Amino acid sequence: MLGLEFAGDIAAVGPAVRQLRVGERVFGFTGFGVGANAEYKCLSERASLTTMPGNVAYTDAAATVDGFTTAWHFLHDLANVQNGQKVLVIGASGSIGTYAIQLAKYLGAVVHGVCSGRNAKLVEELGADRVFDYTVEEFTTSGERYDAIFDVVGGSSFTRCRSVLTPRGCYLPTTNLAVNTLLAAATALIRGPRVRTRMSVDKHAALAALRELLIEDRLQIIIDRTYPLSKIAEAHRHVDSGHKVGNVVITIEDD
Ligand SMILES: NC(=O)c1ccc[n+]([C@@H]2O[C@H](COP(=O)([O-])OP(=O)(O)OC[C@H]3O[C@@H](n4cnc5c(N)ncnc54)[C@H](OP(=O)(O)O)[C@@H]3O)[C@@H](O)[C@H]2O)c1
């Protein structure tokens, strides 16, 4: 999307601002007002932002926000993943996916990932206990059963995943939201696996968890490419290919 997440310095504050000071390093999420692909962005003190830990670079911080907080919302808030559960991440080599693998592991789950063979080693290094190469393997016939299937890239459907979910398992899609929202309402009324999907706009709790993990140096941040703002069209073309690895970052100062 057009500038949802950012990292930078506070250039000025209004007279009613109490928590933040000029010069502080902050990172966060603009919400659907977007506008972070710019040198300056005006946000409320109550927006989803927090101070950056001192051990983190701007490019790294900017590359964490949407991917990590989305993974947090789905795995922690919607699925309530617990120690010992089994989680499958479809699209494990993308932005949300690389954080989802690490977060599920951090929450104590056994984690499997789906990606292509060229990214399998990376996904294993991030903590996956098993990796399916979607170009040659089918996870639905592997004999594995999951407490949560987090489909980050729209590479599956609830119909296809239902038989490999545990009876109280959940299917967590980030895409095809109209269909999946209807399925979420329908499956909430009957016994068996459920679909859970909801947008998260208030990111305060997720950002607080992210900040702690960054301070503890517990997250690997995967940056595929960095582009100056003047090359943003090129950056979007790369993202739109659907084959980036981890994150793409836009920098301002290189312009
Ligand atoms: N609902 C929400 O709250 C929410 C929030 C944020 C984002 N989103 C949406 O989530 C989606 C994913 O975002 P993202 O940035 O994490 O994705 P991404 O980084 O673009 O994902 C690309 C990765 O997925 C892999 N991939 C492509 N097709 C695959 C398949 N069929 N099975 C498994 N892996 C596959 C690619 O690997 P190969 O190159 O090896 O194929 C690539 O590494 C976007 O559509 C975004 O709009 C939703």
The ligand as an SDF file (V2000), in Angstrom:
LIG
                    3D

 48 52  0  0  0  0  0  0  0  0999 V2000
   -5.7460   -8.4460    6.2660 N   0  0  0  0  0  0  0  0  0  0  0  0
   -4.7810   -7.7030    6.7820 C   0  0  0  0  0  0  0  0  0  0  0  0
   -4.8580   -7.2080    7.9120 O   0  0  0  0  0  0  0  0  0  0  0  0
   -3.5060   -7.4800    5.9710 C   0  0  0  0  0  0  0  0  0  0  0  0
   -2.4880   -6.6880    6.5080 C   0  0  0  0  0  0  0  0  0  0  0  0
   -1.3270   -6.5490    5.7800 C   0  0  0  0  0  0  0  0  0  0  0  0
   -1.2070   -7.1610    4.5320 C   0  0  0  0  0  0  0  0  0  0  0  0
   -2.2280   -7.8900    4.0230 N   0  0  0  0  0  0  0  0  0  0  0  0
   -2.1040   -8.5850    2.6960 C   0  0  0  0  0  0  0  0  0  0  0  0
   -1.3070   -9.7280    2.8990 O   0  0  0  0  0  0  0  0  0  0  0  0
   -0.7540  -10.1100    1.6450 C   0  0  0  0  0  0  0  0  0  0  0  0
    0.6490  -10.6110    1.8360 C   0  0  0  0  0  0  0  0  0  0  0  0
    1.5430   -9.5800    2.1220 O   0  0  0  0  0  0  0  0  0  0  0  0
    3.1150   -9.8300    2.2140 P   0  0  0  0  0  0  0  0  0  0  0  0
    3.7320   -8.4950    1.9450 O   0  0  0  0  0  0  0  0  0  0  0  0
    3.4780  -10.5580    3.4430 O   0  0  0  0  0  0  0  0  0  0  0  0
    3.3710  -10.8290    0.9880 O   0  0  0  0  0  0  0  0  0  0  0  0
    4.6180  -10.8530    0.0570 P   0  0  0  0  0  0  0  0  0  0  0  0
    5.8050  -10.4230    0.8280 O   0  0  0  0  0  0  0  0  0  0  0  0
    4.3120  -10.1380   -1.2220 O   0  0  0  0  0  0  0  0  0  0  0  0
    4.7070  -12.4270   -0.2470 O   0  0  0  0  0  0  0  0  0  0  0  0
    5.5410  -12.8230   -1.2710 C   0  0  0  0  0  0  0  0  0  0  0  0
    6.1720  -14.1460   -0.8910 C   0  0  0  0  0  0  0  0  0  0  0  0
    5.1850  -15.1650   -0.9490 O   0  0  0  0  0  0  0  0  0  0  0  0
    5.7000  -16.3060   -1.6400 C   0  0  0  0  0  0  0  0  0  0  0  0
    4.6050  -16.9270   -2.3820 N   0  0  0  0  0  0  0  0  0  0  0  0
    4.0010  -16.4960   -3.5070 C   0  0  0  0  0  0  0  0  0  0  0  0
    3.0030  -17.3460   -3.8490 N   0  0  0  0  0  0  0  0  0  0  0  0
    2.9840  -18.3320   -2.9060 C   0  0  0  0  0  0  0  0  0  0  0  0
    2.1860  -19.4930   -2.7040 C   0  0  0  0  0  0  0  0  0  0  0  0
    1.2020  -19.8360   -3.5350 N   0  0  0  0  0  0  0  0  0  0  0  0
    2.4290  -20.2630   -1.6340 N   0  0  0  0  0  0  0  0  0  0  0  0
    3.4150  -19.9410   -0.7630 C   0  0  0  0  0  0  0  0  0  0  0  0
    4.2320  -18.8670   -0.9110 N   0  0  0  0  0  0  0  0  0  0  0  0
    3.9980  -18.0670   -1.9770 C   0  0  0  0  0  0  0  0  0  0  0  0
    6.7720  -15.7390   -2.5660 C   0  0  0  0  0  0  0  0  0  0  0  0
    7.7980  -16.6890   -2.6870 O   0  0  0  0  0  0  0  0  0  0  0  0
    8.2800  -17.2380   -4.1350 P   0  0  0  0  0  0  0  0  0  0  0  0
    8.8260  -16.0550   -4.8740 O   0  0  0  0  0  0  0  0  0  0  0  0
    9.3110  -18.2150   -3.7840 O   0  0  0  0  0  0  0  0  0  0  0  0
    7.0470  -17.7820   -4.7710 O   0  0  0  0  0  0  0  0  0  0  0  0
    7.2920  -14.4700   -1.8520 C   0  0  0  0  0  0  0  0  0  0  0  0
    8.4630  -14.6920   -1.1020 O   0  0  0  0  0  0  0  0  0  0  0  0
   -0.9090   -8.9120    0.6960 C   0  0  0  0  0  0  0  0  0  0  0  0
   -1.9570   -9.2410   -0.2210 O   0  0  0  0  0  0  0  0  0  0  0  0
   -1.3710   -7.8150    1.6290 C   0  0  0  0  0  0  0  0  0  0  0  0
   -2.2400   -6.8880    1.0090 O   0  0  0  0  0  0  0  0  0  0  0  0
   -3.3730   -8.0670    4.7300 C   0  0  0  0  0  0  0  0  0  0  0  0
  1  2  1  0
  2  3  2  0
  2  4  1  0
  4  5  1  0
  4 48  2  0
  5  6  2  0
  6  7  1  0
  7  8  2  0
  8  9  1  0
  8 48  1  0
  9 10  1  0
  9 46  1  0
 10 11  1  0
 11 12  1  0
 11 44  1  0
 12 13  1  0
 13 14  1  0
 14 15  2  0
 14 16  1  0
 14 17  1  0
 17 18  1  0
 18 19  2  0
 18 20  1  0
 18 21  1  0
 21 22  1  0
 22 23  1  0
 23 24  1  0
 23 42  1  0
 24 25  1  0
 25 26  1  0
 25 36  1  0
 26 27  1  0
 26 35  1  0
 27 28  2  0
 28 29  1  0
 29 30  1  0
 29 35  2  0
 30 31  1  0
 30 32  2  0
 32 33  1  0
 33 34  2  0
 34 35  1  0
 36 37  1  0
 36 42  1  0
 37 38  1  0
 38 39  2  0
 38 40  1  0
 38 41  1  0
 42 43  1  0
 44 45  1  0
 44 46  1  0
 46 47  1  0
M  CHG  2   8   1  16  -1
M  END
$$$$
